[in-house]
Amino acid sequence: MLATNAPAQMKPIAFTEFDLDNGLHVIVHEDRSTPIVAVSVMYHVGSKNEREDRRGFAHFFEHLLFEGSENIARGEFSKYVEGAGGVLNANTNGDRTYYYEVLPSNQLELGLWLESERMMHARVDQVGIDTQREVVKEERRQRYENQPYGSILIEVLKRAYTVHPYKWPTIGFMEDLNAASEKDYKDFYETYYVPNNAVLVVAGDVDPKEARRLVEAYFGPIARGRDLTRRQVEEPVLKGEVRDVVYDNIQLPAVVQAYRIPAYGTPDFYAVDMVNRLLSSGNSSRLQKALKDEQQKALYVGAFSFPFEDPGLAIAFAIANAGVDAQALEEAMDAEVLRLQQDLVQEEELAKLKAQLETEQVMDNARIAGVASNLASAYTFLGDARAASTEIERYLAITPKDIQRAATTYFNRDSRVVLHYLPKSQKN
């Protein structure tokens, strides 16, 4: 029933778009259903744009650019938004950095002023750098160093990539942040946080003509940055399986498997992502049913696609039940991938998964913040904001044979990373 009804609910996202003379691309989506507005800016800079001796800069700037500006006192950025009854946040990955505010619609001008201040003359000085370094250190400790299994992504990336900047995590390394000078930080800001390296999305209860007038007033005076040449790094083929053991402060063993996959937006990416969804999306997914419910070998299972702009990774992860060793868990995980390689997925199972995807998109686009994010991502990585509405069609077109081909081509045991996470007590 969902597969039949959901497409009818998925009306294309209507928007207008234009470019300022300084290169800033602007997308405006009008939705008068609720009196709120989202103001968001996506900068096309992530950890892959960093120097090898300055890892973590993009994530660091996610924090640093809340320090204020020439016209916003230190620590006041968030207070403006919260005082107006809004919320704000930011996030970073290997390819982009995204900032947004969701505000009452009568506060549109506030959101535009704040983001223009961030872009025009953010406060990048030693006081803020020292403050945010401590914040990032604490985040690294909590999320990676003191969290059970928290180092998985770091351990996988450095084995899955040998030359590409994806080999280091977005959080970076404190030794690089400590070694950087104030000039290093200023240079990074002046290079990447510029209008011609960004897309601004205004979505919600707005008049598009008035929104354009305000955008031009606040962002028009910002100088264009120097044109960027994207660094093309081709990662060599992973020849053979990379296998290792990581001893961690954990009680139960875990198995991690990582496979190289095509870049986000390429045709094969969607088939690979569907493989991961078949394996672990929902209680009736294959790994959940086989490893948790039937065999009771796993306490937790998951399979995820990392949709990188350059060829990325699919990572499967399972935590063993008490008394189950890592090798038995790995064999059970492999068996489920082998099933997808040998047997065609039944149409009913695939249809159910497609219905879930359609419902996810409907729910995501029911939120103004979700619409803003989807429009920005579609423009930045798929080359057209309309893809925020049409990308789902690429999933819906996938056939059982596409699934089988993707599983066979990309989930190759002779070209993957396998890590066994074991308790430190087992280390000789």
C-alpha positions in Angstrom: 0.0 0.0 0.0 2.8 2.4 0.8 4.5 1.8 -2.5 1.3 2.8 -4.3 0.5 5.9 -2.2 3.8 7.4 -1.4 4.7 8.7 -4.9 1.5 10.7 -5.0 2.5 12.5 -1.8 6.0 13.3 -3.2 5.2 16.5 -5.0 8.4 18.0 -6.6 9.9 20.7 -4.4 9.2 24.0 -6.0 11.9 26.6 -5.9 13.6 29.5 -7.6 17.3 30.0 -7.9 19.7 32.7 -9.0 23.4 33.6 -8.8 24.9 36.7 -7.3 27.8 38.5 -9.1 30.2 37.1 -6.5 29.4 33.5 -7.4 27.0 32.7 -4.5 24.2 30.3 -5.7 20.9 31.0 -4.0 17.9 28.7 -3.8 14.5 29.9 -2.5 11.7 27.5 -1.6 8.3 29.0 -0.6 6.1 27.0 1.9 3.5 29.0 3.8 2.1 26.0 5.7 3.9 27.0 9.0 5.4 30.4 10.0 9.0 29.3 10.1 12.0 29.7 7.8 15.3 27.9 7.4 18.4 29.7 6.3 21.3 27.5 5.4 24.6 27.6 3.8 26.6 24.7 2.4 30.3 25.2 1.8 31.9 22.8 -0.6 34.8 22.0 1.8 35.3 19.0 3.9 38.1 17.0 5.3 39.3 15.9 1.9 40.3 19.5 1.1 42.8 19.6 4.0 46.5 19.3 3.9 48.0 16.1 5.2 49.6 18.0 8.1 46.5 20.0 8.9 43.9 17.3 9.3 40.7 18.3 11.0 40.5 21.9 9.8 37.0 21.6 8.2 35.5 20.2 11.3 37.3 22.7 13.4 35.8 25.5 11.4 32.4 24.0 12.0 33.0 25.1 15.6 35.1 28.2 15.0 32.7 30.0 12.9 30.3 30.3 15.8 32.8 32.4 17.6 31.3 35.6 16.1 32.4 38.2 13.6 33.4 41.9 13.3 29.9 42.8 14.2 28.9 39.8 16.5 30.5 39.7 19.9 32.3 36.5 20.9 29.9 33.9 22.0 26.8 35.9 20.9 26.1 34.1 17.6 23.8 31.4 19.2 22.2 33.8 21.6 20.7 35.8 18.6 19.0 32.7 17.3 17.9 31.3 20.6 16.6 34.7 21.7 14.5 34.9 18.6 12.9 31.5 19.3 15.0 29.6 16.8 17.5 26.7 16.6 20.8 26.4 14.9 23.5 23.8 14.2 26.2 22.7 11.8 27.8 19.5 10.6 30.8 18.4 8.5 31.9 15.4 6.5 34.6 14.6 4.0 33.1 16.8 1.3 31.1 19.7 2.8 30.3 21.9 5.8 26.7 22.9 6.5 25.3 25.6 8.7 21.7 26.4 9.3 19.2 28.3 11.4 15.5 27.6 11.7 13.6 30.7 12.8 10.2 32.2 13.0 9.6 33.6 9.5 9.5 37.2 10.7 13.2 36.6 11.7 14.4 35.9 8.1 16.5 39.0 8.0 18.3 37.9 11.2 19.2 34.5 9.7 20.6 36.2 6.6 22.5 38.7 8.6 24.1 36.0 10.7 25.2 33.9 7.8 26.5 36.8 5.8 28.6 37.8 8.8 29.9 34.3 9.0 30.9 34.5 5.3 32.1 38.0 5.1 34.3 38.5 8.2 34.1 35.8 10.8 36.2 36.0 13.9 39.2 33.9 13.1 41.8 34.8 15.8 44.0 33.1 18.4 41.5 33.5 21.3 38.8 31.6 19.4 41.2 29.0 18.1 42.4 28.2 21.6 38.8 28.0 22.9 37.5 25.7 20.1 40.6 23.5 20.2 39.6 22.5 23.7 36.0 21.9 22.6 37.2 19.6 19.7 39.6 17.8 22.1 36.7 17.0 24.4 34.5 15.9 21.4 37.2 13.6 20.2 37.6 12.1 23.7 33.9 11.5 24.1 33.1 10.2 20.6 36.2 8.3 19.6 38.7 7.7 22.4 36.4 6.9 25.4 33.5 5.3 23.5 33.5 1.6 23.2 34.1 0.7 19.5 34.5 4.5 19.0 37.7 4.1 16.9 36.1 2.0 14.2 35.9 4.6 11.6 39.4 5.9 12.2 40.8 2.3 12.0 38.9 1.5 8.9 39.7 4.6 6.9 43.4 4.4 7.4 43.4 0.9 6.0 40.8 1.4 3.3 42.6 4.3 1.7 46.3 4.8 1.1 46.6 8.1 -0.8 43.2 9.8 -0.8 42.4 12.3 2.0 39.4 10.2 3.0 42.1 8.1 4.8 41.8 10.4 7.8 38.6 11.1 9.8 36.7 14.3 9.7 37.4 14.9 13.4 41.1 15.1 12.5 44.1 14.9 14.8 44.9 17.2 17.7 48.6 17.3 16.8 47.8 19.0 13.5 45.4 21.5 15.1 48.0 22.3 17.8 50.8 22.7 15.3 48.8 25.1 13.1 49.4 28.9 13.2 46.8 31.6 13.3 47.8 32.3 9.7 47.1 28.7 8.7 43.5 29.1 10.0 43.0 32.5 8.3 44.3 31.1 5.0 41.8 28.1 5.2 38.9 30.5 5.9 39.8 32.9 3.1 40.2 30.1 0.7 37.0 28.0 1.3 34.4 30.1 3.1 33.7 32.3 0.2 30.5 32.9 -1.8 31.7 31.2 -5.0 32.2 28.0 -2.9 28.8 28.0 -1.3 25.1 27.6 -1.9 22.6 29.5 0.2 19.1 28.0 0.7 16.1 30.0 2.1 13.1 27.7 2.7 9.8 28.2 4.3 7.3 31.0 4.9 8.9 33.6 2.7 8.0 35.8 -0.3 10.6 34.9 -2.9 10.9 38.5 -4.2 11.5 39.8 -0.7 13.9 37.0 0.1 15.9 37.9 -3.0 16.0 41.5 -2.1 17.4 40.7 1.3 19.8 38.1 0.0 21.2 40.7 -2.4 21.5 43.3 0.3 23.3 41.1 2.8 25.4 38.8 0.5 25.9 41.0 -2.5 28.7 43.1 -0.9 30.8 40.0 0.0 33.9 39.7 -2.2 34.3 36.7 -4.4 37.1 34.4 -3.3 39.7 33.0 -5.6 38.5 30.3 -7.9 39.2 26.8 -6.6 40.7 23.9 -8.5 39.4 20.6 -7.2 42.2 18.2 -6.4 41.6 14.9 -8.1 43.1 12.0 -6.2 42.7 8.5 -7.6 42.9 5.9 -5.0 44.6 2.7 -6.2 42.6 -0.5 -6.3 42.7 -2.4 -3.0 44.7 -5.5 -3.9 43.8 -8.3 -1.6 42.0 -8.4 1.7 43.4 -6.2 4.5 42.9 -8.0 7.8 43.8 -6.8 11.3 42.9 -7.1 15.0 42.1 -4.1 17.2 42.1 -4.5 21.0 39.8 -2.1 22.7 38.2 -1.4 26.1 35.2 -3.6 25.3 33.5 -6.6 26.7 32.2 -8.3 23.5 34.0 -8.9 20.2 32.9 -7.1 17.1 33.5 -7.6 13.4 33.9 -4.7 10.9 34.0 -5.2 7.1 34.6 -2.3 4.7 34.2 -2.4 0.9 35.1 0.2 -1.7 32.0 1.5 -3.5 31.3 4.0 -6.3 31.0 7.8 -5.7 27.7 9.3 -4.6 25.5 10.2 -7.6 26.9 7.5 -9.9 24.4 4.9 -11.1 26.0 2.0 -9.2 26.0 3.9 -5.9 22.2 3.5 -5.6 22.3 -0.3 -6.2 25.1 -0.6 -3.6 23.2 1.5 -1.1 20.2 -0.8 -1.7 22.3 -3.8 -0.8 23.2 -2.2 2.5 19.6 -1.4 3.2 18.5 -5.0 2.4 21.1 -6.1 4.9 20.3 -3.9 7.8 17.4 -1.5 7.3 14.6 -2.4 9.7 13.8 -5.4 11.9 13.0 -7.6 9.0 16.4 -6.9 7.2 18.7 -9.8 6.4 21.4 -9.3 9.0 18.8 -8.6 11.7 16.8 -11.7 11.0 19.7 -14.1 10.4 22.3 -13.0 12.9 20.1 -11.6 15.7 16.8 -13.4 15.6 17.5 -16.8 14.1 21.2 -17.6 14.9 21.4 -15.3 18.0 25.1 -14.6 17.2 24.9 -10.8 17.2 23.7 -8.2 19.8 23.8 -5.5 17.1 24.2 -5.4 13.4 24.4 -2.6 10.8 25.4 -1.9 7.2 25.9 1.6 6.0 26.9 3.4 2.8 29.2 6.4 3.1 28.1 8.6 0.2 31.3 10.4 -0.6 31.9 12.7 -3.6 34.8 10.5 -4.6 34.5 6.7 -4.4 33.5 5.8 -0.8 32.9 2.9 1.5 30.2 0.5 2.6 30.8 -0.6 6.1 29.1 -3.6 7.9 29.5 -3.8 11.7 28.3 -6.5 14.1 28.8 -6.9 17.9 28.9 -10.5 19.0 26.5 -12.0 21.6 28.1 -13.4 24.7 30.0 -16.6 24.0 30.2 -16.0 20.2 33.7 -15.5 18.8 34.6 -13.0 16.0 35.3 -15.6 13.4 31.9 -17.2 13.7 30.3 -13.8 13.5 32.3 -12.9 10.4 31.3 -16.1 8.7 27.6 -15.4 9.4 27.9 -11.9 8.0 29.6 -13.3 4.8 26.9 -15.8 4.4 24.2 -13.1 4.0 26.3 -11.2 1.4 26.8 -14.5 -0.4 23.0 -15.0 -0.5 22.6 -11.7 -2.3 25.3 -12.6 -4.8 23.9 -16.0 -5.6 20.1 -15.5 -5.4 17.9 -12.8 -6.8 16.0 -10.8 -4.3 12.3 -11.5 -4.3 10.3 -8.6 -5.8 8.1 -8.4 -2.7 11.1 -7.8 -0.4 12.5 -5.2 -2.8 9.1 -3.5 -3.1 8.9 -3.2 0.7 12.3 -1.6 0.9 11.4 0.9 -1.9 8.2 1.8 0.0 10.3 2.5 3.1 12.6 4.8 1.0 9.6 6.7 -0.4 8.1 7.1 3.1 11.5 8.4 4.4 11.6 11.0 1.7 8.1 12.2 2.3 8.9 12.6 6.0 12.2 14.3 5.4 10.6 16.8 3.0 7.8 17.5 5.4 10.4 19.4 7.5 11.6 22.8 6.3 15.0 22.0 7.6 15.0 18.7 5.6 14.0 20.5 2.4 16.8 23.1 2.8 19.4 20.4 3.4 18.2 18.3 0.5 18.2 21.2 -1.9 21.7 22.3 -0.9 23.1 18.7 -1.2 21.4 18.1 -4.6 22.8 21.3 -6.0 26.3 20.7 -4.6 26.8 17.0 -5.4 24.3 16.1 -8.1 24.6 19.4 -10.0 20.9 20.3 -9.9 18.6 21.2 -7.0 15.8 19.4 -8.8 17.5 16.1 -7.9 16.2 16.7 -4.3 12.8 15.6 -5.8 13.9 13.1 -8.5 16.8 11.2 -6.9 14.3 8.7 -5.4 13.5 7.6 -8.9 17.0 6.1 -9.2 16.3 3.9 -6.2 12.8 2.9 -7.5 14.3 1.8 -10.9 16.6 -0.7 -9.3 15.9 -4.4 -10.2 16.8 -7.6 -8.5 19.5 -8.1 -11.1 21.0 -4.7 -10.2 21.2 -5.8 -6.6 22.9 -9.0 -7.5 25.4 -7.3 -9.7 26.2 -4.7 -7.1 26.7 -7.3 -4.4 28.9 -9.4 -6.7 31.0 -6.5 -8.1 31.6 -4.4 -4.9 31.2 -6.7 -2.0 34.3 -8.7 -2.9 36.1 -10.6 -0.1 39.4 -10.3 -2.0 39.2 -6.5 -1.9 38.1 -5.4 1.5 39.1 -4.4 5.0 38.2 -6.8 7.9 38.8 -5.8 11.5 38.2 -8.0 14.5 37.6 -5.9 17.6 38.6 -7.8 20.7 38.7 -7.0 24.4 42.1 -5.9 25.6 42.0 -8.7 28.1 42.5 -11.1 25.2 45.7 -9.5 24.1 48.8 -11.6 24.8 
